[in-house]
Amino acid sequence: MEVIEAAKDYKYLLNRGFPQKASLDFVSARYRLSRSERNLLMRCVHRDIDLEVIKRRTVSNVRGVDLVIDGYNVFLTVASAIEKLPLFLCDDGFIRDIRSTYTKDFSSPTIKEAIENVIKAIELLGVGSALVVLDKNISWSARHAEFLAQTYGVPTVTATKADIAVIGSGRVVCSSDFVILLRSDKVYDLAQFVIRNILRDVNTVELLKLL
């Protein structure tokens, strides 16, 4: 598959210190990648030096631990799994989708099911507490926060700079946003737990086996 060869070249360029955008533009043009293939490389292939940082910070047990959940990121990843959209186990061990547009409508049955599965995961994991952070710049985020708090009893806040709020929370961070992972002290792939242990019948492409 040409996209795999493109991923290998992209990773090589990143490891050699070339800028991400320039490297991505080069391999996208060289291999004539589609938008989804370009998204795959951008979200799932990273510099080895950065992977080492994230793997050191990834925790495997969150029982009794206080979590902060990057709300839209986690809920929409789980929603992609429910919708049977392509999911990839990326080179940092986190699961991501590659779609470029999302419906952030909390009245959607799929989003509701995703939220309920995340809450079920929190209960199964026996965490100390969980705080959801939503991006205040997203339309209806205040209503979404109110919906989560009133319908599911989940403490939820909105933040103008949600990434900074998540990173600076002092809690274990649940997100698959690579920049957030790289800047956080401890991270956990809550969406992956839902996909592996609650949804279960979801197939993921393990990118590391192909590189």
URUR-V655453 format. One record per residue. N is the residue number from 1. RES is the residue in three letters. PHI is phi in whole degrees, -180 to 180 (999 if undefined). OMEGA is omega as a letter, one per 40 degrees, with the letter a starting at -180 (NA if undefined). BURIAL is 1 if it has 9 or more other ideal C-beta (glycine too) atoms within 8 Angstrom, else 0. Layout:
{{N;RES;PHI;OMEGA;BURIAL} {N;RES;PHI;OMEGA;BURIAL}}
//
This chain:
{{1;MET;999;a;0} {2;GLU;-66;a;0} {3;VAL;-64;i;1} {4;ILE;-70;i;1} {5;GLU;-63;i;1} {6;ALA;-63;i;1} {7;ALA;-63;i;1} {8;LYS;-64;i;1} {9;ASP;-65;i;1} {10;TYR;-61;i;1} {11;LYS;-64;i;1} {12;TYR;-61;a;0} {13;LEU;-64;i;1} {14;LEU;-61;a;1} {15;ASN;-67;i;1} {16;ARG;-86;i;0} {17;GLY;94;i;0} {18;PHE;-75;a;0} {19;PRO;-60;a;0} {20;GLN;-60;a;0} {21;LYS;-63;i;0} {22;ALA;-63;i;0} {23;SER;-66;a;1} {24;LEU;-67;i;1} {25;ASP;-62;a;0} {26;PHE;-64;a;1} {27;VAL;-71;i;1} {28;SER;-64;i;1} {29;ALA;-72;a;0} {30;ARG;-61;a;0} {31;TYR;-103;i;1} {32;ARG;52;a;0} {33;LEU;-73;i;1} {34;SER;-76;i;0} {35;ARG;-60;a;0} {36;SER;-68;i;1} {37;GLU;-68;i;1} {38;ARG;-64;i;1} {39;ASN;-62;i;1} {40;LEU;-59;i;1} {41;LEU;-64;a;1} {42;MET;-63;a;1} {43;ARG;-91;a;1} {44;CYS;-119;a;1} {45;VAL;-122;a;1} {46;HIS;-141;i;1} {47;ARG;-66;a;0} {48;ASP;-59;a;0} {49;ILE;-64;i;0} {50;ASP;-74;i;1} {51;LEU;-62;i;1} {52;GLU;-62;i;0} {53;VAL;-63;a;1} {54;ILE;-66;a;1} {55;LYS;-65;i;1} {56;ARG;-68;a;0} {57;ARG;-95;a;1} {58;THR;-80;i;1} {59;VAL;-101;a;1} {60;SER;-107;a;0} {61;ASN;-129;a;0} {62;VAL;-117;i;1} {63;ARG;-62;a;0} {64;GLY;75;a;0} {65;VAL;-97;i;1} {66;ASP;-87;a;1} {67;LEU;-107;i;1} {68;VAL;-121;a;1} {69;ILE;-109;i;1} {70;ASP;-73;a;1} {71;GLY;-53;a;1} {72;TYR;-61;a;1} {73;ASN;-61;a;1} {74;VAL;-70;a;1} {75;PHE;-61;a;1} {76;LEU;-76;i;1} {77;THR;-65;i;1} {78;VAL;-66;i;1} {79;ALA;-61;i;1} {80;SER;-62;i;1} {81;ALA;-64;i;1} {82;ILE;-63;a;1} {83;GLU;-81;i;0} {84;LYS;63;i;0} {85;LEU;-81;a;0} {86;PRO;-59;i;0} {87;LEU;-127;a;1} {88;PHE;-129;i;1} {89;LEU;-84;a;1} {90;CYS;-83;a;1} {91;ASP;-70;i;1} {92;ASP;-95;i;1} {93;GLY;89;i;1} {94;PHE;-99;i;1} {95;ILE;-91;i;1} {96;ARG;-139;i;1} {97;ASP;-98;a;1} {98;ILE;-128;i;1} {99;ARG;-74;a;1} {100;SER;-100;i;0} {101;THR;-128;a;0} {102;TYR;-136;i;0} {103;THR;-94;a;0} {104;LYS;-99;a;1} {105;ASP;-110;a;0} {106;PHE;-73;i;1} {107;SER;-89;i;0} {108;SER;-67;i;1} {109;PRO;-56;a;0} {110;THR;-67;i;1} {111;ILE;-66;i;1} {112;LYS;-60;i;1} {113;GLU;-64;i;1} {114;ALA;-63;i;1} {115;ILE;-61;a;1} {116;GLU;-63;i;1} {117;ASN;-72;i;1} {118;VAL;-66;i;1} {119;ILE;-64;i;1} {120;LYS;-62;i;1} {121;ALA;-63;i;1} {122;ILE;-59;i;1} {123;GLU;-67;a;0} {124;LEU;-64;a;0} {125;LEU;-76;i;1} {126;GLY;66;a;0} {127;VAL;-69;i;1} {128;GLY;-68;i;0} {129;SER;-160;i;0} {130;ALA;-139;i;1} {131;LEU;-121;i;1} {132;VAL;-97;i;1} {133;VAL;-114;i;1} {134;LEU;-115;i;1} {135;ASP;-73;a;1} {136;LYS;-65;a;1} {137;ASN;-79;i;0} {138;ILE;-81;i;1} {139;SER;-57;i;0} {140;TRP;69;a;0} {141;SER;-61;i;1} {142;ALA;-64;i;0} {143;ARG;-68;i;0} {144;HIS;-63;i;1} {145;ALA;-62;i;1} {146;GLU;-64;i;1} {147;PHE;-62;a;1} {148;LEU;-63;a;1} {149;ALA;-69;a;1} {150;GLN;-80;a;0} {151;THR;-81;a;0} {152;TYR;-117;i;1} {153;GLY;68;a;0} {154;VAL;-96;i;1} {155;PRO;-58;a;0} {156;THR;-139;i;1} {157;VAL;-129;i;1} {158;THR;-109;a;1} {159;ALA;-144;i;1} {160;THR;-62;i;0} {161;LYS;-116;a;0} {162;ALA;-63;a;1} {163;ASP;-62;i;1} {164;ILE;-67;i;0} {165;ALA;-63;i;1} {166;VAL;-67;a;1} {167;ILE;-64;a;1} {168;GLY;-91;a;0} {169;SER;-74;a;1} {170;GLY;79;a;0} {171;ARG;-111;i;1} {172;VAL;-71;a;1} {173;VAL;-90;i;1} {174;CYS;-110;a;1} {175;SER;-166;i;1} {176;SER;-119;i;1} {177;ASP;-69;a;1} {178;PHE;-63;a;1} {179;VAL;-65;i;0} {180;ILE;-63;i;1} {181;LEU;-59;a;1} {182;LEU;-68;a;1} {183;ARG;-103;a;0} {184;SER;-98;a;1} {185;ASP;-76;i;0} {186;LYS;-139;a;1} {187;VAL;-136;a;1} {188;TYR;-148;a;1} {189;ASP;-91;a;1} {190;LEU;-66;i;1} {191;ALA;-61;i;1} {192;GLN;-65;i;1} {193;PHE;-60;i;1} {194;VAL;-60;a;1} {195;ILE;-65;a;1} {196;ARG;-79;a;0} {197;ASN;-112;i;0} {198;ILE;-116;i;1} {199;LEU;-74;i;1} {200;ARG;66;a;0} {201;ASP;-87;a;0} {202;VAL;-92;i;1} {203;ASN;-93;i;0} {204;THR;-124;i;1} {205;VAL;-89;a;1} {206;GLU;-88;a;0} {207;LEU;-63;a;1} {208;LEU;-60;a;0} {209;LYS;-71;a;0} {210;LEU;-98;a;1} {211;LEU;-85;NA;1}}
//
